[in-house]
Amino acid sequence: MADQATILIVDDIEDNRLAVKAALRKEGYHFLEASDGQQGIEIARQHRPDLIIIDALMPNVNGFEAVRQLRSDIQTQRTPVLMISALDQKDDKIKAIEAGVDDFVSKPFDRVELRVRCQAFVRNSLLNRQYVLATRNPLTGLANKVALIQDLGEFSHPALFLFAIDNYDEFHEIHTMATVDAIERQFALNLDQLVPQCCPIPWQIYHFGDGEFAILLDDAVQCLDVTKAHEFSSKLADNIQQGSISIDESDFDISITLGFSMTRENILENARLALRYAQKQNQPSVFAEDIIEDVQDAVQKNFNWLRRVKEAIQDDRIIAYFQPIYNNLTSTIERYEALVRLVDIDGTVHSPFHFLPAAKSSRYYFFITQSVIEQSFAVFESNQYEFSVNLTRDDIEQDFIRGFLLKKIMENPETAKRLTFEFVEDESLSNYDVLKKFVKQVKSYGVKIAIDDFGAGYSNFVRLLDLQADVLKIDGSLVRDMDHNHVKRNIVETIKVFADKANMTTVAEFVSNEKIFSIVKDIGIQYSQGYYIAAPEAGLATRPEHENEEE
């Protein structure tokens, strides 16, 4: 106990402080001293002693006021306070109890009595310190998730608002840990001022860490309906966004995303689900009960597809299908695009639309990429057709996938010369330099680069040239409507002009009928791909469907 316990003695008379220390010296405590109430408050906040022994009557801030302030501070509100005083009137003791004093010792004090009382308080304080460590966030001193779970059991009509600082991870990437910690501490202090401005009922703030906080409202009289809850969350978010946090003469603008629930059962899980939904959908706040059923259904479907993907990988039922790409100038099939399919046990074939979103949330996605690459090389090493494989941002950002692809290319140099990697050109790649380096590496082995879905939403012509793309695949949303939408046809013609000047080959996707096929050829696009040519299949179709129909 001796090297663990710290006692703060607050008395304006030095001899009184010395007398207390002399009485307790054999206990081996570490002592801190303050000569008035204000100094005592500051030392207590800074050092968080295990026990405070305080005099009642002092100049400036007296003992009663000092204790009141200590009890209002979350850092010291649980610290035991023993008051030593010559006051023995009943009213004085009531006043001290109301201020938050735990016990009294009368002056002149008995050394044995003081020692025994201090031993008891220090013992309880150390136990309380362990409880605080378990239920308080060490950075801000706010109650944590453990405390929230305990408190939820005591509320009959809780309303829980769970929110996260936007772009918190980016703060860590840009600033030092000390700066981010300072931002989070100041944010917690600001909340203590902002919440009362928005909240009509009793509340408690919690800090989970990593920029995530919660507010629990005790709606015992059930005055908070959904409309008022939305108003509270909106006002809180607005007030936070209107202010800023200053750290080391730098100002930081803070915004939050919020999810809330008002159903007692599973309230924390539901609020978290709402928060994650709001973050994914880029919404400022979401009420859990509005989306919970749909989200849970989606989660269940996701789990079901993950199970089916896992089983398909184990049973080799992830199959590469190949869709022909038709040369409009030579009227022959010269290329194929590899497209993944999942084949169920009963033989049902599923397109990636059904299973790939679930797979991307797991490690199975990269098994799928590797499987399609392996199957494609196995099919095309024995012929002279060109072939293309789709790669996503997720693939490129993984070191081991890039390594696997480069190894496969180096092991099969002749086949690799007929390979094209298709990328969707968007702005979501977190490290563009990684993509540029990878493109440079594979092109040195003769691999071509195609930009897929060009013209759909985000199209950056500068980046297109920067990647040294060889092939431009025009998005199907433009191609499939060209027979009745002149604006889209004009866009396609413009893309074709640009591609010609940039020395890029063009492929029209989603060529679904003869009329569109004819327009594609009239524009001068070199290649066509779509169901009018042929549907994807496990083998290699060598004749287009429209030629088979003509026979």
C-alpha positions as CSV (number, residue, x, y, z in Angstrom):
1,M,0.0,0.0,0.0
2,A,2.9,2.4,0.9
3,D,4.2,2.9,-2.6
4,Q,0.7,2.9,-4.1
5,A,-1.3,5.4,-2.1
6,T,-1.0,9.2,-2.5
7,I,-2.7,11.6,0.0
8,L,-3.3,15.2,-0.7
9,I,-3.4,17.5,2.4
10,V,-5.2,20.8,1.9
11,D,-4.8,23.3,4.8
12,D,-3.7,26.9,4.9
13,I,-1.7,26.4,8.0
14,E,1.6,24.7,7.5
15,D,1.9,23.3,11.0
16,N,-1.5,21.6,10.6
17,R,-0.2,19.9,7.4
18,L,3.0,18.8,9.2
19,A,0.9,17.4,12.0
20,V,-1.1,15.2,9.6
21,K,2.0,14.0,7.9
22,A,3.6,13.1,11.2
23,A,0.6,11.1,12.3
24,L,0.6,9.1,9.0
25,R,4.4,8.9,8.3
26,K,4.8,5.3,9.4
27,E,2.1,4.2,6.8
28,G,4.6,5.1,4.0
29,Y,2.1,7.3,2.0
30,H,3.2,9.7,-0.6
31,F,2.1,13.2,0.4
32,L,1.0,16.2,-1.7
33,E,0.3,19.5,-0.1
34,A,-1.9,22.6,-0.9
35,S,-2.2,25.8,1.1
36,D,-5.7,26.7,-0.1
37,G,-8.8,25.2,-1.7
38,Q,-8.1,26.4,-5.2
39,Q,-4.5,25.0,-5.2
40,G,-6.0,21.8,-3.8
41,I,-8.4,21.5,-6.7
42,E,-5.7,22.0,-9.2
43,I,-3.3,19.4,-7.6
44,A,-6.1,16.9,-7.3
45,R,-7.0,17.2,-11.0
46,Q,-3.4,16.8,-12.0
47,H,-2.3,14.0,-9.7
48,R,-5.5,12.2,-8.8
49,P,-4.7,11.2,-5.2
50,D,-6.2,8.2,-3.4
51,L,-7.4,10.4,-0.5
52,I,-7.9,14.1,0.1
53,I,-7.6,15.4,3.7
54,I,-9.0,18.9,3.7
55,D,-9.6,21.7,6.3
56,A,-13.0,23.4,6.3
57,L,-12.0,27.0,6.9
58,M,-9.5,28.5,4.5
59,P,-9.1,31.8,2.7
60,N,-10.1,32.3,-0.9
61,V,-11.8,28.9,-1.7
62,N,-12.8,27.2,1.5
63,G,-13.1,23.4,2.1
64,F,-16.8,23.2,1.4
65,E,-16.5,25.0,-2.0
66,A,-13.4,23.0,-2.9
67,V,-15.2,19.7,-2.3
68,R,-18.2,20.8,-4.4
69,Q,-15.9,21.6,-7.3
70,L,-14.0,18.3,-6.9
71,R,-17.3,16.4,-7.0
72,S,-18.4,18.2,-10.2
73,D,-15.2,17.1,-12.0
74,I,-15.3,13.6,-13.6
75,Q,-11.6,13.1,-12.8
76,T,-12.1,13.6,-9.0
77,Q,-15.7,13.0,-8.3
78,R,-14.9,9.5,-6.9
79,T,-11.9,10.5,-4.8
80,P,-12.7,10.1,-1.1
81,V,-12.5,13.3,1.0
82,L,-11.8,13.4,4.8
83,M,-12.5,16.8,6.4
84,I,-10.6,17.8,9.5
85,S,-12.3,20.7,11.3
86,A,-12.8,22.3,14.6
87,L,-16.4,22.9,13.5
88,D,-18.8,20.6,15.4
89,Q,-22.2,22.1,14.8
90,K,-24.8,19.9,13.2
91,D,-25.4,22.4,10.4
92,D,-21.8,22.5,9.4
93,K,-21.7,18.7,9.1
94,I,-24.8,18.7,7.0
95,K,-23.2,21.4,4.8
96,A,-20.1,19.3,4.4
97,I,-22.1,16.1,3.5
98,E,-24.1,18.1,0.9
99,A,-20.8,19.3,-0.6
100,G,-19.6,15.7,-0.9
101,V,-17.4,15.1,2.1
102,D,-17.2,11.4,3.0
103,D,-16.2,11.6,6.7
104,F,-15.0,13.9,9.5
105,V,-12.2,14.1,12.0
106,S,-12.5,16.7,14.7
107,K,-9.6,19.0,15.8
108,P,-7.5,18.3,17.7
109,F,-7.5,14.9,16.0
110,D,-6.6,11.6,17.6
111,R,-3.6,10.0,15.7
112,V,-4.9,6.5,15.9
113,E,-8.3,7.5,14.7
114,L,-6.9,9.4,11.8
115,R,-4.6,6.5,10.9
116,V,-7.4,4.0,10.9
117,R,-9.8,6.1,8.9
118,C,-7.1,6.8,6.3
119,Q,-6.3,3.1,6.0
120,A,-9.9,2.4,5.3
121,F,-10.3,5.1,2.8
122,V,-7.1,4.3,1.0
123,R,-8.0,0.6,0.8
124,N,-11.4,1.5,-0.7
125,S,-9.8,4.1,-3.0
126,L,-7.4,1.5,-4.5
127,L,-10.4,-0.8,-5.1
128,N,-12.3,2.2,-6.6
129,R,-9.2,3.0,-8.8
130,Q,-9.4,-0.5,-10.3
131,Y,-13.1,0.0,-11.0
132,V,-12.4,3.3,-12.6
133,L,-9.7,1.8,-14.8
134,A,-12.2,-0.8,-15.9
135,T,-15.1,1.6,-16.5
136,R,-13.4,4.9,-17.6
137,N,-11.6,5.8,-20.8
138,P,-8.0,6.6,-19.8
139,L,-7.7,9.4,-22.3
140,T,-10.8,11.5,-21.4
141,G,-11.9,10.1,-18.1
142,L,-15.4,9.6,-19.5
143,A,-17.3,6.4,-18.8
144,N,-16.5,3.7,-21.3
145,K,-18.4,0.9,-23.0
146,V,-18.2,-1.4,-19.9
147,A,-19.9,1.4,-17.9
148,L,-22.5,1.9,-20.6
149,I,-23.5,-1.8,-20.6
150,Q,-23.8,-1.6,-16.8
151,D,-25.9,1.6,-16.9
152,L,-28.2,0.2,-19.6
153,G,-29.4,-2.4,-17.1
154,E,-30.8,0.3,-14.9
155,F,-32.8,2.3,-17.5
156,S,-36.3,1.3,-18.3
157,H,-36.7,3.7,-21.3
158,P,-33.3,4.4,-22.6
159,A,-32.4,6.3,-25.8
160,L,-28.9,5.6,-27.1
161,F,-27.0,7.9,-29.5
162,L,-23.8,6.4,-30.8
163,F,-21.6,8.6,-33.0
164,A,-18.1,8.8,-34.5
165,I,-15.8,11.6,-35.5
166,D,-15.7,11.7,-39.3
167,N,-12.4,10.8,-41.0
168,Y,-10.9,9.9,-37.6
169,D,-8.4,7.5,-39.3
170,E,-7.2,10.3,-41.6
171,F,-6.4,12.4,-38.5
172,H,-4.0,9.6,-37.5
173,E,-2.4,9.5,-40.9
174,I,-1.8,13.3,-41.0
175,H,-1.1,14.2,-37.4
176,T,0.9,12.8,-34.5
177,M,-0.7,10.6,-31.9
178,A,-0.3,13.3,-29.3
179,T,-2.2,15.8,-31.5
180,V,-5.1,13.3,-32.2
181,D,-5.3,12.6,-28.4
182,A,-5.5,16.3,-27.7
183,I,-8.3,16.7,-30.3
184,E,-10.2,13.8,-28.8
185,R,-9.8,15.2,-25.2
186,Q,-11.0,18.6,-26.2
187,F,-13.9,17.2,-28.2
188,A,-15.0,15.3,-25.0
189,L,-14.8,18.6,-23.0
190,N,-16.8,20.3,-25.7
191,L,-19.5,17.6,-25.6
192,D,-20.0,18.4,-21.9
193,Q,-21.0,21.9,-22.9
194,L,-22.9,21.1,-26.1
195,V,-25.2,18.2,-24.9
196,P,-27.1,20.3,-22.4
197,Q,-28.0,22.8,-25.2
198,C,-29.7,20.0,-27.2
199,C,-31.0,17.6,-24.6
200,P,-34.2,18.0,-22.6
201,I,-33.8,15.0,-20.3
202,P,-31.0,13.5,-18.1
203,W,-28.0,12.2,-20.0
204,Q,-24.6,10.6,-19.7
205,I,-21.7,10.7,-22.1
206,Y,-19.5,7.7,-22.9
207,H,-16.2,7.4,-24.7
208,F,-15.5,4.1,-26.4
209,G,-12.1,5.3,-27.9
210,D,-10.9,5.8,-31.5
211,G,-13.2,8.7,-32.1
212,E,-16.4,6.9,-31.0
213,F,-18.7,8.3,-28.3
214,A,-22.2,7.6,-27.0
215,I,-24.9,9.6,-25.2
216,L,-27.4,7.7,-23.1
217,L,-30.7,9.5,-22.3
218,D,-32.9,8.3,-19.4
219,D,-36.4,8.9,-20.9
220,A,-38.1,7.8,-17.7
221,V,-41.2,9.9,-18.4
222,Q,-41.2,8.9,-22.1
223,C,-41.1,12.5,-23.4
224,L,-38.7,11.7,-26.3
225,D,-40.4,10.6,-29.5
226,V,-38.7,9.7,-32.7
227,T,-39.2,13.3,-34.1
228,K,-37.5,14.8,-31.0
229,A,-34.8,12.3,-31.1
230,H,-34.0,13.3,-34.8
231,E,-34.1,16.9,-33.7
232,F,-31.6,16.2,-30.9
233,S,-29.2,14.3,-33.1
234,S,-29.4,17.0,-35.9
235,K,-28.9,19.9,-33.4
236,L,-25.9,18.1,-31.8
237,A,-24.3,17.4,-35.1
238,D,-24.9,21.0,-36.2
239,N,-23.5,22.5,-33.0
240,I,-20.4,20.3,-33.3
241,Q,-19.8,21.2,-37.0
242,Q,-20.3,25.0,-36.3
243,G,-17.4,25.0,-33.8
244,S,-13.8,24.0,-34.1
245,I,-11.1,22.6,-31.9
246,S,-7.8,24.6,-31.4
247,I,-4.7,22.6,-30.6
248,D,-1.3,24.2,-30.6
249,E,-2.6,27.3,-32.6
250,S,-4.1,25.0,-35.2
251,D,-7.9,24.8,-35.8
252,F,-9.6,21.5,-36.6
253,D,-13.1,21.3,-38.0
254,I,-15.0,18.3,-36.6
255,S,-18.1,16.6,-37.9
256,I,-19.8,13.4,-36.7
257,T,-22.0,10.6,-38.1
258,L,-24.6,9.3,-35.8
259,G,-26.8,6.2,-35.3
260,F,-29.4,6.0,-32.6
261,S,-31.9,3.5,-31.1
262,M,-34.8,3.8,-28.7
263,T,-35.6,0.1,-28.2
264,R,-34.3,-1.3,-24.9
265,E,-33.6,-4.8,-26.3
266,N,-30.3,-5.0,-28.1
267,I,-30.1,-1.2,-28.0
268,L,-26.3,-1.0,-28.2
269,E,-26.1,-3.4,-31.1
270,N,-28.9,-1.6,-32.9
271,A,-27.3,1.8,-32.5
272,R,-24.0,0.5,-33.8
273,L,-25.8,-1.1,-36.8
274,A,-27.4,2.3,-37.5
275,L,-24.1,4.1,-37.2
276,R,-22.3,1.7,-39.6
277,Y,-25.2,2.1,-42.0
278,A,-25.1,5.9,-41.8
279,Q,-21.3,5.8,-42.5
280,K,-21.7,3.5,-45.5
281,Q,-24.6,5.5,-46.9
282,N,-22.9,8.8,-46.2
283,Q,-25.9,10.0,-44.1
284,P,-25.5,12.3,-41.1
285,S,-27.7,10.2,-38.8
286,V,-29.9,7.1,-39.0
287,F,-32.6,5.8,-36.6
288,A,-32.0,2.1,-36.1
289,E,-35.6,1.1,-36.0
290,D,-36.1,2.5,-39.5
291,I,-33.5,0.2,-41.1
292,I,-32.9,-2.7,-38.7
293,E,-35.1,-5.2,-40.4
294,D,-33.7,-4.6,-43.9
295,V,-30.1,-4.5,-42.6
296,Q,-30.5,-7.7,-40.7
297,D,-31.9,-9.4,-43.8
298,A,-29.0,-8.1,-45.8
299,V,-26.5,-9.3,-43.2
300,Q,-28.2,-12.7,-43.2
301,K,-28.1,-12.9,-47.0
302,N,-24.4,-11.9,-46.9
303,F,-23.6,-14.7,-44.4
304,N,-25.5,-17.2,-46.6
305,W,-23.5,-16.2,-49.7
306,L,-20.3,-16.3,-47.7
307,R,-21.1,-19.9,-46.7
308,R,-21.8,-20.8,-50.4
309,V,-18.7,-19.1,-51.6
310,K,-16.6,-21.0,-49.0
311,E,-18.1,-24.3,-50.1
312,A,-17.7,-23.5,-53.8
313,I,-14.0,-22.7,-53.2
314,Q,-13.6,-26.0,-51.3
315,D,-15.4,-28.0,-54.1
316,D,-13.7,-26.2,-57.1
317,R,-17.1,-24.7,-58.1
318,I,-15.7,-21.2,-58.7
319,I,-15.6,-21.4,-62.5
320,A,-14.1,-19.0,-65.1
321,Y,-16.6,-18.3,-68.0
322,F,-15.4,-16.6,-71.1
323,Q,-17.3,-14.1,-73.3
324,P,-16.0,-13.6,-76.9
325,I,-14.9,-10.2,-78.1
326,Y,-15.6,-9.8,-81.8
327,N,-13.4,-7.9,-84.2
328,N,-15.7,-5.8,-86.3
329,L,-13.1,-5.3,-89.0
330,T,-12.2,-8.9,-89.6
331,S,-15.6,-10.4,-88.6
332,T,-13.9,-12.9,-86.3
333,I,-13.7,-13.7,-82.6
334,E,-10.1,-12.8,-81.5
335,R,-10.4,-12.2,-77.8
336,Y,-12.2,-13.3,-74.6
337,E,-13.0,-11.8,-71.3
338,A,-12.8,-14.0,-68.3
339,L,-15.8,-13.7,-66.0
340,V,-16.3,-15.5,-62.8
341,R,-19.3,-17.7,-62.0
342,L,-20.3,-19.7,-58.9
343,V,-21.9,-23.0,-59.7
344,D,-24.2,-24.4,-57.0
345,I,-24.3,-28.1,-56.1
346,D,-27.5,-28.5,-58.1
347,G,-25.8,-26.9,-61.1
348,T,-27.3,-23.5,-60.9
349,V,-24.9,-20.9,-62.2
350,H,-24.7,-17.5,-60.4
351,S,-23.2,-14.3,-61.8
352,P,-20.9,-12.2,-59.6
353,F,-23.7,-9.8,-59.0
354,H,-25.1,-12.3,-56.4
355,F,-22.0,-13.5,-54.6
356,L,-19.1,-11.0,-55.2
357,P,-20.2,-8.3,-52.7
358,A,-20.3,-10.8,-49.9
359,A,-16.9,-12.3,-51.0
360,K,-15.3,-8.8,-51.0
361,S,-16.0,-8.5,-47.3
362,S,-13.9,-11.6,-46.6
363,R,-10.6,-13.2,-47.5
364,Y,-12.4,-15.5,-50.0
365,Y,-12.4,-12.7,-52.6
366,F,-8.7,-13.1,-53.2
367,F,-9.0,-16.9,-53.6
368,I,-11.6,-16.0,-56.4
369,T,-9.1,-13.7,-58.1
370,Q,-6.4,-16.3,-58.0
371,S,-8.7,-19.0,-59.2
372,V,-9.8,-17.0,-62.3
373,I,-6.2,-16.2,-63.2
374,E,-5.1,-19.8,-62.8
375,Q,-8.0,-21.1,-65.0
376,S,-7.5,-18.4,-67.6
377,F,-3.8,-19.2,-68.1
378,A,-4.7,-22.9,-68.2
379,V,-7.2,-22.3,-71.0
380,F,-5.2,-19.9,-73.2
381,E,-1.7,-21.4,-72.9
382,S,-2.7,-23.9,-75.6
383,N,-4.1,-21.5,-78.2
384,Q,-3.3,-18.1,-79.7
385,Y,-6.4,-16.1,-78.5
386,E,-6.0,-12.9,-76.5
387,F,-7.7,-12.8,-73.2
388,S,-8.5,-10.3,-70.5
389,V,-9.1,-10.5,-66.7
390,N,-10.7,-7.9,-64.5
391,L,-8.8,-6.5,-61.5
392,T,-10.3,-4.3,-58.9
393,R,-8.9,-1.8,-56.4
394,D,-9.0,-4.5,-53.7
395,D,-6.7,-6.7,-55.8
396,I,-4.2,-4.0,-56.6
397,E,-4.0,-2.8,-53.0
398,Q,-2.9,-6.3,-51.8
399,D,0.8,-7.0,-52.0
400,F,0.4,-10.7,-52.2
401,I,-2.1,-10.5,-55.1
402,R,0.3,-8.2,-57.1
403,G,3.1,-10.7,-56.3
404,F,1.0,-13.6,-57.4
405,L,0.1,-11.9,-60.7
406,L,3.7,-11.0,-61.5
407,K,4.9,-14.5,-60.7
408,K,2.3,-16.0,-63.0
409,I,3.3,-13.6,-65.8
410,M,7.0,-14.4,-65.4
411,E,6.4,-18.2,-65.3
412,N,4.3,-17.9,-68.5
413,P,5.9,-15.2,-70.6
414,E,4.4,-16.2,-74.0
415,T,0.9,-16.5,-72.7
416,A,1.2,-13.3,-70.8
417,K,1.9,-11.4,-74.0
418,R,-1.7,-12.1,-75.0
419,L,-3.1,-11.0,-71.6
420,T,-5.0,-7.8,-70.9
421,F,-5.8,-6.6,-67.4
422,E,-9.0,-4.6,-67.2
423,F,-9.4,-1.9,-64.5
424,V,-12.4,0.2,-63.6
425,E,-11.1,3.8,-63.8
426,D,-12.3,5.5,-60.7
427,E,-11.0,7.7,-57.9
428,S,-11.3,5.2,-55.1
429,L,-7.8,3.8,-55.2
430,S,-6.1,4.8,-52.0
431,N,-2.6,4.7,-53.4
432,Y,-2.5,5.6,-57.1
433,D,1.3,5.3,-57.2
434,V,1.0,1.5,-56.5
435,L,-1.3,1.1,-59.5
436,K,1.1,3.1,-61.8
437,K,4.1,1.0,-60.6
438,F,2.2,-2.3,-61.2
439,V,1.0,-1.2,-64.7
440,K,4.6,-0.3,-65.6
441,Q,5.8,-3.7,-64.4
442,V,3.3,-5.8,-66.2
443,K,3.6,-3.8,-69.5
444,S,7.3,-4.6,-69.5
445,Y,6.3,-8.2,-70.1
446,G,3.9,-7.3,-72.9
447,V,0.7,-7.3,-70.9
448,K,-1.9,-4.8,-72.1
449,I,-4.0,-2.5,-70.0
450,A,-7.7,-1.9,-70.6
451,I,-10.0,0.7,-68.9
452,D,-13.3,-0.9,-68.3
453,D,-16.7,0.8,-68.0
454,F,-15.3,4.0,-69.5
455,G,-17.9,6.8,-69.7
456,A,-19.8,5.6,-66.6
457,G,-19.9,8.3,-63.9
458,Y,-16.2,9.0,-63.2
459,S,-13.9,9.3,-66.3
460,N,-10.6,11.0,-65.9
461,F,-8.9,11.5,-69.3
462,V,-5.6,12.7,-67.7
463,R,-5.4,9.5,-65.6
464,L,-6.3,7.5,-68.7
465,L,-3.2,8.7,-70.5
466,D,-1.1,8.5,-67.3
467,L,-1.8,4.7,-67.1
468,Q,-0.8,4.3,-70.8
469,A,-4.0,2.2,-71.5
470,D,-4.0,0.1,-74.6
471,V,-7.8,-0.6,-74.8
472,L,-10.8,1.5,-73.9
473,K,-14.0,-0.4,-73.1
474,I,-17.0,1.8,-73.6
475,D,-19.6,1.3,-70.8
476,G,-22.7,-0.6,-71.6
477,S,-25.0,2.0,-70.1
478,L,-24.0,4.2,-73.1
479,V,-23.9,1.5,-75.8
480,R,-27.1,-0.3,-75.1
481,D,-29.2,2.9,-75.6
482,M,-27.5,4.2,-78.7
483,D,-30.3,3.0,-81.0
484,H,-32.8,5.5,-79.4
485,N,-30.7,7.9,-77.4
486,H,-28.8,10.4,-79.6
487,V,-27.0,12.0,-76.7
488,K,-25.5,8.7,-75.6
489,R,-24.5,8.0,-79.2
490,N,-22.8,11.4,-79.4
491,I,-20.9,10.6,-76.2
492,V,-19.7,7.3,-77.6
493,E,-18.6,9.0,-80.8
494,T,-16.6,11.5,-78.8
495,I,-14.9,8.7,-76.8
496,K,-14.0,7.0,-80.1
497,V,-12.4,10.2,-81.4
498,F,-10.4,10.6,-78.2
499,A,-9.3,6.9,-78.3
500,D,-8.1,7.2,-81.9
501,K,-6.0,10.3,-81.1
502,A,-4.6,8.5,-78.1
503,N,-3.9,5.4,-80.2
504,M,-6.2,3.2,-78.1
505,T,-8.3,0.3,-79.3
506,T,-12.0,0.6,-78.5
507,V,-14.5,-2.1,-77.4
508,A,-18.3,-1.6,-77.2
509,E,-19.8,-3.5,-74.3
510,F,-23.5,-4.7,-74.0
511,V,-24.0,-5.1,-77.8
512,S,-27.4,-6.8,-77.4
513,N,-29.0,-6.6,-80.9
514,E,-28.4,-6.1,-84.6
515,K,-29.3,-2.4,-84.6
516,I,-26.8,-1.6,-81.9
517,F,-24.2,-3.8,-83.5
518,S,-24.7,-1.9,-86.8
519,I,-24.3,1.5,-85.1
520,V,-21.1,0.3,-83.3
521,K,-19.6,-0.6,-86.7
522,D,-20.8,2.7,-88.3
523,I,-19.0,4.7,-85.5
524,G,-15.8,2.7,-86.3
525,I,-15.4,0.9,-82.9
526,Q,-13.0,-1.9,-83.5
527,Y,-14.5,-4.6,-81.2
528,S,-18.0,-5.6,-80.0
529,Q,-18.9,-7.6,-76.9
530,G,-22.3,-8.6,-75.7
531,Y,-25.1,-11.2,-75.9
532,Y,-25.6,-10.4,-79.6
533,I,-22.1,-11.8,-80.2
534,A,-22.3,-14.5,-77.5
535,A,-23.1,-15.1,-73.9
536,P,-20.3,-16.1,-71.5
537,E,-19.8,-19.8,-71.2
538,A,-17.4,-22.3,-69.6
539,G,-15.8,-23.1,-73.0
540,L,-14.6,-20.9,-75.9
541,A,-17.3,-19.9,-78.4
542,T,-15.6,-19.6,-81.8
543,R,-18.6,-18.3,-83.8
544,P,-20.9,-15.4,-82.9
545,E,-24.5,-16.1,-82.2
546,H,-25.8,-13.9,-85.0
547,E,-23.9,-16.0,-87.6
548,N,-25.4,-19.2,-86.2
549,E,-28.9,-17.7,-86.4
550,E,-28.3,-16.7,-90.0
551,E,-27.6,-20.3,-90.9
